[in-house]
Amino acid sequence: MTDAPDAASRRELALALVLERGFVRVADLAATFGVTPVTARADLDALERAGAIRRVHGGAVPLSGGHGLGAGGADRPEREPTFEEALEASVRPKQAIGETAAGLVRSGQSVILDVGTTTLQIARALRRRADLDDVTIFTNGLSIALELEPEIPRFTVVVTGGTLRPRQHSLVHPLAGSMFDEIHVDLAFIGGNGVDAVHGFTNANLPEAQVKALMLRAAARAVIVADASKLGEVHLGRIAPVDAFSLLITDPAAPEVLIEEFEALGLPVLVAGAPSAGPQLGGAQLGGAQLDQQRSDGDEPTA
């Protein structure tokens, strides 16, 4: 009979399994190594303290970006990437999220588009929606405002005031929040740096996090748009708990176990590009044409 591997060897093997499979259950590790579930949980807890994995109910998943044993978060960029750098990352997932999010918008609605490269993809997808008219869009992103400018007067584009942050071309406090105190829109699409079941929706920059929280309060429905690399991440500025939002739109790389965590907390998740996925909000599954048909029939959304 082969002796069970020692703790260091078990943890190294457990980390390899988590990285390979994307999710490993405590029970599977206990059976694989011939140890008790208590020991398997202790191994995963140790790996989490070392910054190698993230513990979830029943097991563990990799950290976004694939941190290794002892990384302690060292793989996280030392500085906030610029807008242009972020634009180069996860292009296809962000495009898919943008198309799906844009499909939720109907003619005659008012919308908040937060600053960010994913929301820029929403702006581009909205421009391609030839069926849309009389849409009012509020944004604190200069890149988004410039993207939408050719669609005036089909779209009304309103830019918030505030102090310009050069790295993101965003407008923040002071003054950026004043407008959000005076409006109430149908939909807000909000981006951020981290979506975590325990710590909520977070952002790396505190002034931007404050503006995002105001956007949430100014909308009948607020939608998180975040590619899979943001899931399970936690950053400095807390925006709100996940159940404060109506929907999370992400991409097919999102681990199923994290999706289940969010849904258990009351946050519906829509995977952009999934075969059965159509734009959803308020429990309905709707495409752009269906949304416009609802409006023509006088079926306005409920808050």
N, C-alpha and C positions, 0 to 999 in steps of 0.2 A: 504493500500500500504506500502510495507516494504521500509524503508529508505536505501539509498545506504550506504555501509560500509564506515567508515572513511578511510583516506589515509593509516594509518599504517596497518589496517586490509586488505585493498585492496592489498597492496604490499605483505603482507605475503601470501595471497591467490594466487596472481599472480605468485609469486616465486614457490609455490607448483605446480601450473599448468605447468609452464615451465619445472620444474624438472620431472614431471610425463609424459608430452607429448613429450618432446624433442624440441618442437617449438610451440610458441603461437603467434597468430597475434594480432595486435593492435585492429583491428575491433572486434575480438572475446572477448577480455577483456572489451571493451567498452560496448558490448551487455550484457555480463555476469554481470557486475557491475552496469549497468544503468548510465554510465558516458559518456562524450564526448570522441572522439578519442584523442583530445588534452590532456585530463586528463590521459587517458590510456598510452599515450606516455610518459607523465611526470612521471608516476609511474615506467615505465620500465627504464627510464633514471636514476631515483633515485636508483633503484636496481643495475644498472650497475655501478654507482659511488660507491656503497657500496661493489662492488666486488662480487656480487651474481650471475649475469647473463652476457651474452654478447648480445648487441643489433645488430640486422641484419636488412636488408631492410624489412619493414613491420611487424616486431615483435621482438622476442628474442629467444635465445637458451641457454641451460645451459653452464656454463664454463666446460672445460674438467676437470674431477675429481670431479665435483659436489660440488662446493663451496656453502656454505650457506649464508644467509643474514648477512651482516657485516663481512664476512670473509676477505674481502680486499686482497684476494690472499693468505691467511694464509695456505691454504691446499697445496700450492706448496712446494715441498721439500726444506728444508733450505740449502741443499748442492746438488751438482751434483751427481747422482747415479753412482756407478762404472759400468764398462762393465758387470761384472757378475750379479749385481743387475738388470740392465736393461734387461739382457738376460732372467731373470725369468718372466718379465712382458709381457703381450700380446703375448704370444708365438704363439698361433694359427693364429691370424691375421698377424703376421710377417711372418710366414711360407707361408701363402697364398699369401702375397705380394711378397715374394721371388720367389715363383713358377711362378707368373705372370710376374715379371720383367725378370726372366731368359728366359722366352719364347720369349722375344724380341731379344735375341742375336743370331747371325748367325755365322757359321764357317767363318773364315778369318777376323773377325772384331776385332777392338781394343776397349777396354772398361776401364773406370775408375770405381772402386768400392770404395766409400768413407768408412771411418771407421764407425762402428755402428753395433748394433745387428740385425737390419733389413737387412742391406747389407750383414751381415754374412749369413743370410738365403738365400740371392741371390747366394752367393758363393756355399753354399751347394746344391742349386737347379741346378746350373751350372754343378757341379760335376756329378749329376744324368743324365745330358743330354748326353747320349752316342753318340748321333748324331753329337755333336760338335767337331771341330778339328781346330787347328791353330788359337786359340783365344789368343790375347795378353791382359793381365789384369794388369793395374796399380793400386796400392793401397797405402794408407798411414796407413792402419790398420794391425798391426802385427798378430792379430788373424785371419784376412782374408787371409793373405799370408800363414800362417801355414795351414789353412784349404785347400787351393788350392795346396799346395806343392805336394801331391801325384799325381796330374794330370799332372805334368811336365813329358815329353815334349809335351803332347797333348795341354796344355796351357803354354804360356810363362808368368811368373809372375814377375812383376817389382815392387820393393818396393821403395818408395820415401825416400830421406834422410830427416834429420831434427832432432829436439829435441823430445825425448820420453816423452809423457804424461802418467804416470802410470795408472791413473784412467780409461782411455779409451784404453790404449795400442796403442795410435795414435802418428803419427809423424807430428810435426808442425814446425813453423818457429823457428829459422832461417834454411834456406836451403830447407825446404819441398816444397816451391813453385817453386824452380828453375827448376825442371823437367817439371812442367806444362807450363812454358814459352816456352819449346822446343818441345812440342808434340801437335798433333791434333787428337783426337780419334773420333770414330763413335758414341759412347754412353757413358754417364756418369750417374751413379746412385748415387744420393746424398741424405743423410739423414740429419735430423736436429731436433730441439726441438719444433719448432712452425711454423705453416703455417696459415697466416692470410690475408684476402683479402685486408685490408688497409695497414698493416705494412709489408707484404711480408713474405718471408721465413727467419727464424731467428734461431740462435743457442745460447745456454747458455754460451759457451766458446768463447771468442773473437779470440784467435789464430786459433782455428778450423774453425771458421766462415770465416776467411781470406783465409784459404786453400780451403774451399768449393767454395768460389767465384772464385778462380783461376781454379778449376775443371770445373766450369760452362763455363768459357771462353775458355777452352781447348777442348770442345766437340762440335761436329756438332749438337747433340741433348742431352739435359740434362733432366733427369727424377727425380722428387721428389718421394721418397719412405717414406711414413709416415702413421702410423696407426691412427685410428680415434681420439685417445687421444691427438694427436698433433695439430689437426685442431682447429683454433680459438685461439691458444696460441701465445703469443708474448714473445720473450726473448731478451737478451742484444745485441747480435751480429747480425746485418742485413747482410744477404747473397745477396739477390736480390729481386726485385718485383716478384710476382708470374708469370706474363706474360713473364718473361725471360726464362721460362722453357717450354719444349715441352709437358710434361705430368705429372700428379700427379697420383700415384698408392696408393690407400688406401683400407680400408676394409669395410664390410657392415654396421658397426656401425656408419659410417660417416653420420651426419645429412644432409638430402637432401637439406636443405636451404643453407648450407655452400657450398655444391657441386655446386649449382646453382650460388652462388656468384663467385666462382672461374671460372666457365665456362663463365660467363658474362664478366669477365676480360680477357678472351682469354687463360685460362689454361684448356685444356681438362682433364677430370677426369676419371680414370678407377677404378672400384670397384672390387678388387680381390675376386674371389669366387662367384660373382653374376652369376646367371644362363646363361645370355646372354653374359657374359664378356669373350673375348679372348684378348690376348695381342694386344694393339693398339699403333700405332705411325704414325704420319703424316697422320691421317685420315683413316688409314687402320685398319682392324680388322684381326689379323693374329695369327695363332698358330705356334709352333716351326717348325713343318713339312712344313707348308706353307712358312715360312721364308726361310728355306733351299731350297725349290723348286724355290723360286724367285731368289736366288743366282745362282742356277744351270742354270736358264734360262737367266742369265746375266742382271737381273733387279736390278740394284744397287739403294740404297736409295738416295734420293735427300736431300740436307742440308736444 
